[in-house]
Amino acid sequence: MRFFLGLTIYRLLLPLLFLTAFPGWLGRMLRRGGLGTRLEERVSLYGEPPEFEPCGAVHLHAVSVGEALLALKLIREWRTTEPALRFVLATGTATGHAVATGAELEGVRVTYAPLDFPVMVRRYLERFEPTRIVLVEGEAWPQLLLACRRRGIPVSLVNARLSPRSAARYRRFAAWVRPLFGMLDVVAVQDPADAAIWHTLGVAAAKIHPTGSLKIDPGSGPVPIRRPEFAAILETFAEGAQRRPVILAASTHAGEEAWLAEAIRRAVPEALPVIVPRHAERRAQVAADLGRAGFEVVLRSIHRPPARPATACLVVDTTGELRDWTAHADVVIVGKSFLSTGGQNPCEAIQAAKPVIFGPHMENFEPLVTQLTAVAACLRPATRDQLVAAIQRTLDPAYAADVTARATAILERHHGATRRIVELLAQH
């Protein structure tokens, strides 16, 4: 009874929420290059006849860039055992769509996931007729789950995780959401300790399977590699024949870029700060903040040799390149962990065998962060002075080798998670 009451309230409020959020959403889409990417598919409007679609494919729903990368990783692994399988990758953002499209995987149709209105969900399902839907760390939308249940389309959730705040909120409303999560056919959790919360939220114990983390698994998918193109860009920042240490700030958020760059300059004046904003469309604001801090800013998208290499920094304002930029760094600082909350993924830097520094706010990557700090496999300064000292310490080759070896050992615990998820989905 509570579920149907909640569903009625949801159906009444959703149009109001959509109208309120639509201007901001449209603005973000425009800034992130959403126009010209079949953006109308977000409302289930399609330009081609349905007979051209890959009906009967496996659908993966990935909201943004991080989830899209995980979906691509899962598809590549899945194809090693079922090469003829067809996929549709449905994203929720323009940047996620760009990453999925840019991968250019043969036999993968990239589209936008429908908004959770009954008519849009119905058109989407009638057009594609998916054999199953796999949510990648994604939200379980009520209308989509209900429509799939009526049509007998199994829905799985992989790499399932809940932040401590989300878990507390869901527990508070557990009686309302249990029927919703109970419609999931398979839930692949990252850690055995996560099983209890999903069972509390209505998922039958037999449907919950610990697999390790798709995001952390170092054994599947591309690993960071050094690109000659990137090396050539970095050479333009050298002072004479002297190579500058590269300190990379990864997936930074608003306000962090200048704060981190100034700490890098204090720690190692001759170092080259390489800033990779989480959202490339923020390039103008990032460049302005760094300029006010006294840096000559060079954008990756329109690279030119700096006029004053000693005071220059590089801003990587392109999408999908972070993994390989980490291979060129001497130290990686994780964004969204000092001046914001949640943190960003440290795993690519660890895979590249680089010492990792992150701040006190890494809530979205528990329990990995606790495991790393417990064995001194990373540095976790809380203040700018501590960050300066941490940067200086990680540039010691012996220390860097020790800390990266410890971090790599932690990641090995999740080795094979991608394959385990594929096998689990194949069994069901």
C-alpha positions in Angstrom: 0.0 0.0 0.0 2.8 2.4 0.9 4.6 1.7 -2.4 1.5 2.5 -4.5 0.9 5.7 -2.5 4.5 6.6 -2.9 4.3 5.8 -6.7 1.2 8.1 -7.0 3.1 10.9 -5.3 6.1 10.3 -7.5 3.9 10.4 -10.6 2.3 13.7 -9.5 5.6 15.4 -8.5 7.8 14.2 -11.4 6.3 16.7 -14.0 6.8 19.5 -11.6 10.4 18.5 -10.8 11.1 18.1 -14.5 9.7 21.6 -15.4 11.7 23.1 -12.5 15.0 21.3 -13.5 14.6 21.5 -17.3 16.2 25.0 -17.9 19.3 24.0 -15.8 19.5 20.6 -17.4 19.2 22.0 -20.9 21.9 24.6 -20.1 24.3 21.8 -18.9 23.6 19.8 -22.0 24.4 22.8 -24.2 27.6 23.5 -22.4 28.7 19.9 -22.6 28.0 19.6 -26.4 24.6 17.8 -26.2 23.2 19.4 -29.3 23.8 17.2 -32.3 24.0 14.0 -30.3 20.4 12.9 -30.7 19.5 14.7 -27.5 15.8 14.2 -28.4 16.2 10.5 -27.6 16.2 11.6 -23.9 12.4 12.1 -24.4 12.1 9.0 -26.6 11.9 10.8 -29.9 13.9 9.0 -32.6 14.9 10.1 -36.1 15.2 6.7 -37.8 12.5 3.9 -38.3 12.6 1.3 -35.6 13.5 -1.5 -38.0 17.0 -0.1 -38.1 17.4 -0.6 -34.3 19.2 -3.7 -32.7 16.1 -5.2 -31.2 16.7 -7.9 -28.7 20.0 -6.5 -27.5 21.4 -6.3 -24.0 20.9 -2.7 -22.6 23.3 -1.1 -20.2 22.2 2.1 -18.5 25.1 4.4 -17.4 24.2 7.8 -16.2 27.4 9.8 -16.7 31.1 9.6 -17.7 32.3 7.3 -14.9 29.4 4.8 -15.4 29.8 4.9 -19.2 33.4 3.9 -18.9 32.4 1.0 -16.6 29.7 -0.1 -19.0 32.3 -0.1 -21.9 34.6 -2.1 -19.7 31.8 -4.7 -19.0 30.9 -4.9 -22.7 34.5 -5.6 -23.7 34.8 -8.4 -21.2 31.4 -9.8 -22.1 32.4 -10.0 -25.7 35.3 -12.2 -24.9 32.9 -15.0 -24.1 29.9 -14.0 -26.3 31.3 -12.1 -29.3 28.1 -12.1 -31.2 26.1 -10.4 -28.4 24.6 -7.0 -29.3 24.5 -4.1 -26.9 22.7 -0.8 -26.5 24.4 1.7 -24.1 22.0 4.3 -22.8 23.5 7.3 -21.0 22.0 10.2 -19.1 24.4 13.0 -19.9 26.0 14.5 -22.9 29.5 13.8 -21.6 28.6 10.2 -20.9 27.2 10.0 -24.4 30.4 11.4 -25.9 32.6 8.9 -24.1 30.3 6.0 -25.2 30.2 7.2 -28.8 34.0 7.9 -28.9 34.8 4.3 -27.9 33.5 3.3 -31.4 32.7 -0.3 -30.3 31.3 -2.2 -33.2 27.8 -3.5 -32.6 27.0 -1.1 -29.8 24.2 1.4 -30.3 24.6 4.5 -28.1 21.4 6.3 -27.1 20.1 8.4 -24.3 18.1 6.7 -21.5 14.5 7.8 -21.4 13.2 10.1 -18.7 11.1 8.2 -16.3 7.7 9.2 -17.6 5.4 6.2 -18.5 4.9 7.2 -22.1 8.7 7.7 -22.7 9.6 4.5 -21.0 7.0 2.6 -23.1 8.2 4.1 -26.4 11.8 3.2 -25.5 10.9 -0.4 -24.6 8.7 -0.9 -27.6 11.3 0.4 -30.0 14.3 -1.6 -28.7 12.6 -4.7 -27.2 15.6 -5.3 -24.9 16.2 -8.9 -23.7 17.6 -7.5 -20.4 18.6 -4.2 -18.8 21.8 -3.8 -16.7 22.0 -0.7 -14.5 25.6 0.3 -13.9 25.8 1.9 -10.5 22.6 3.5 -11.6 19.4 4.7 -10.1 16.5 2.3 -10.1 13.8 4.4 -11.7 10.2 3.3 -10.7 8.5 3.6 -14.1 11.3 1.7 -15.8 11.3 -1.1 -13.3 7.5 -1.4 -13.4 7.4 -1.5 -17.2 10.1 -4.1 -17.4 8.4 -6.3 -14.8 5.2 -6.2 -16.8 7.0 -7.2 -20.0 9.1 -9.8 -18.3 12.4 -8.0 -19.0 15.0 -8.8 -16.3 16.7 -5.9 -14.7 20.1 -6.2 -12.9 22.1 -3.8 -10.9 25.9 -4.2 -11.1 28.7 -2.6 -9.1 26.0 -1.6 -6.7 27.0 0.9 -4.0 25.4 3.3 -1.6 27.2 6.1 0.1 26.8 6.3 3.8 24.4 9.2 3.4 22.3 7.4 0.8 22.2 4.3 2.8 20.9 6.2 5.9 18.3 7.9 3.8 17.1 4.7 2.2 16.9 2.9 5.5 14.7 5.7 6.8 12.2 5.0 4.0 12.9 1.3 3.7 9.2 0.3 4.0 8.4 2.6 1.0 11.2 1.4 -1.3 11.3 -2.3 -0.6 8.8 -3.2 -3.4 10.9 -1.1 -5.8 14.3 -2.7 -5.1 12.5 -6.1 -4.9 11.9 -5.9 -8.6 15.6 -6.2 -9.3 16.5 -9.7 -10.5 20.3 -9.6 -9.7 22.3 -7.2 -7.6 26.1 -7.5 -7.8 27.6 -5.7 -4.8 31.2 -4.6 -4.5 31.8 -5.9 -1.0 30.2 -8.7 1.1 29.5 -6.2 3.8 27.2 -4.3 1.4 24.8 -7.3 1.1 23.0 -6.4 4.4 21.8 -3.0 3.3 20.5 -4.2 0.0 18.6 -7.0 1.8 17.2 -4.4 4.2 16.0 -2.5 1.2 14.0 -5.4 -0.2 16.3 -7.4 -2.4 16.0 -11.1 -1.7 19.2 -12.6 -0.2 19.4 -15.1 -3.1 19.6 -12.2 -5.6 22.6 -10.5 -3.9 26.1 -11.5 -5.1 29.4 -10.1 -3.9 31.7 -9.8 -7.0 34.3 -7.2 -6.1 34.3 -3.8 -7.7 34.0 -3.3 -11.5 35.6 0.1 -11.0 38.6 -1.2 -9.0 39.2 -4.4 -10.9 42.7 -3.9 -12.4 42.7 -7.1 -14.6 40.1 -6.1 -17.2 39.9 -3.3 -19.7 42.5 -0.8 -20.8 45.3 0.1 -18.5 47.0 3.5 -18.4 49.6 3.8 -21.1 52.0 6.6 -22.1 51.0 8.3 -25.3 53.7 9.9 -27.6 51.2 12.8 -28.2 51.0 13.5 -24.5 54.8 13.2 -24.1 55.3 15.8 -26.9 52.9 18.2 -25.2 54.8 17.9 -21.9 58.1 18.5 -23.5 57.0 22.0 -24.5 56.9 22.9 -20.8 60.5 21.8 -20.1 63.0 24.4 -19.1 66.0 23.8 -21.4 67.0 20.1 -21.1 65.6 19.8 -17.6 62.4 17.7 -17.3 59.9 19.2 -14.8 58.2 16.8 -12.3 54.5 16.4 -13.4 52.0 16.7 -10.5 48.5 15.8 -11.9 45.3 16.9 -10.2 42.6 14.5 -11.4 38.9 15.2 -11.8 38.9 18.5 -10.0 35.8 20.4 -9.1 35.0 24.1 -8.8 37.4 26.0 -6.6 40.0 23.2 -6.4 42.1 24.0 -9.4 43.9 27.1 -8.2 44.0 25.8 -4.6 45.8 22.7 -5.7 48.0 24.4 -8.2 49.2 26.9 -5.6 50.0 24.0 -3.2 52.0 22.3 -6.0 53.9 25.5 -6.6 54.7 25.8 -2.9 55.8 22.2 -2.6 58.0 22.0 -5.7 58.4 25.4 -7.5 59.9 23.7 -10.6 57.0 21.2 -10.9 54.5 21.3 -13.7 50.8 21.3 -12.5 48.6 19.3 -14.9 45.0 20.0 -14.1 42.2 17.7 -15.3 38.8 19.2 -14.5 36.0 16.7 -13.9 33.8 18.7 -16.4 35.7 19.9 -19.4 33.1 22.6 -20.2 34.4 24.5 -17.1 37.6 25.3 -19.0 37.0 29.1 -19.1 36.4 29.3 -15.3 39.3 27.0 -14.6 41.6 29.1 -16.8 40.4 32.3 -15.2 41.0 31.0 -11.6 44.5 29.8 -12.5 45.3 33.0 -14.3 44.4 35.0 -11.2 46.7 32.8 -9.2 49.6 33.8 -11.4 49.8 30.8 -13.8 50.1 30.9 -17.6 47.3 28.6 -18.6 47.7 26.3 -21.7 44.6 24.3 -22.7 45.0 20.8 -24.0 42.3 21.4 -26.6 44.2 24.2 -28.3 47.7 23.4 -27.3 50.5 25.9 -27.9 53.9 26.1 -26.4 53.9 28.3 -23.2 55.5 31.7 -23.4 56.8 31.3 -19.8 57.3 27.6 -19.0 58.4 28.3 -15.5 55.0 29.8 -14.6 52.8 27.7 -16.9 50.4 24.9 -16.1 48.5 22.6 -18.4 44.7 22.2 -18.3 43.4 19.0 -19.9 40.0 20.2 -21.1 39.2 17.1 -23.2 37.1 14.1 -22.3 38.2 10.5 -21.9 41.9 11.1 -21.6 42.5 11.1 -17.9 43.5 7.4 -17.7 46.5 7.9 -20.0 47.5 11.2 -18.6 48.1 9.5 -15.2 50.8 7.4 -16.9 52.8 10.6 -17.5 52.5 11.9 -13.9 55.0 11.6 -11.1 52.3 12.1 -8.5 48.5 12.1 -8.7 46.2 14.2 -6.5 42.6 13.1 -6.4 40.0 15.9 -6.9 36.7 16.5 -5.1 38.4 15.4 -1.9 39.7 18.7 -0.3 37.1 21.5 -1.0 34.2 19.3 -1.8 32.8 15.9 -0.7 32.6 12.4 -2.2 36.0 12.2 -3.9 36.9 10.8 -7.3 38.4 7.5 -8.4 42.0 6.8 -7.4 42.2 3.5 -9.2 43.6 4.6 -12.6 46.5 6.3 -10.8 47.2 3.2 -8.8 47.1 1.1 -11.9 49.6 3.4 -13.5 51.9 2.8 -10.4 51.8 6.4 -9.3 51.7 7.6 -5.7 48.3 8.9 -4.8 47.3 11.8 -2.6 43.7 12.6 -1.6 42.0 14.8 1.0 39.7 14.0 3.8 36.5 13.7 1.7 36.5 10.4 -0.2 33.1 9.1 1.0 32.2 7.7 -2.4 35.1 5.3 -2.5 34.7 3.4 0.8 35.7 0.9 1.8 38.7 1.2 -0.6 39.9 4.4 1.0 39.9 2.8 4.4 41.8 -0.2 3.1 44.4 2.0 1.4 45.0 4.2 4.5 45.2 1.2 6.8 48.3 -0.1 5.1 49.9 3.3 4.3 49.2 2.8 0.6 48.4 6.5 0.0 48.7 9.9 1.6 45.7 11.7 3.1 46.5 15.3 4.1 43.7 17.4 5.6 45.2 20.9 5.1 47.2 22.8 2.5 50.3 22.7 4.6 50.0 18.9 5.0 49.4 18.6 1.2 52.6 20.5 0.5 54.5 18.1 2.7 52.8 15.1 1.1 53.8 16.2 -2.4 57.4 16.6 -1.4 57.4 13.2 0.3 55.9 11.4 -2.7 58.6 12.7 -5.0 61.2 10.6 -3.2 61.6 7.5 -5.5 62.1 5.0 -2.7 59.0 6.1 -0.9 57.0 6.3 -4.1 57.9 2.7 -5.0 56.9 1.5 -1.6 53.5 3.2 -1.5 52.5 2.2 -5.0 53.4 -1.4 -4.3 51.1 -1.4 -1.2 48.2 0.2 -3.2 48.6 -2.2 -6.1 48.2 -5.1 -3.6 44.9 -3.6 -2.4 43.6 -3.4 -5.9 44.5 -7.1 -6.5 41.8 -8.1 -4.1 39.3 -7.0 -6.7 41.0 -8.7 -9.6 38.6 -10.5 -11.8 35.5 -8.6 -10.7 34.5 -7.8 -14.3 34.7 -11.4 -15.3 32.7 -12.5 -12.2 30.0 -9.9 -13.1 29.8 -11.2 -16.7 29.5 -14.8 -15.5 26.8 -13.9 -13.0 24.7 -12.1 -15.6 25.2 -15.0 -18.0 23.9 -17.5 -15.4 20.8 -15.4 -14.9 
